[in-house]
């Protein structure tokens, strides 16, 4: 099981942690939400949880809880800039459908 950060995503996480002034990495997970059922959540990690799975890429630690990992296995996290918009993009091979606004998904 694995989750991969692109170099652009890793650089953005490093910048965000440096700006914040603390943090061991980021946590990516899923929560029940939206019209399709699940949505992604991201947060800084100051203290890892004992059950976390940890993935590293380009000196960035990515923490995932075991319940979310089954929905995220094989996912690539990228950071994109398109015109004035920028943000993380989740390229998840497990997604079967997304809602019209793109905020939630089903597997």
Buried (B, 14 or more C-beta within 10 A) or exposed (E): EBBBBBEBBBBBBBEEBEEEEEBBBBBBBBEEEBEBBBBBEBEBBEEEEEEBBEBEBEEBBBBBBEEBBEBBBEBBBBBEEEEEEEEBBBEBEBBEEBBEEEEBBBB
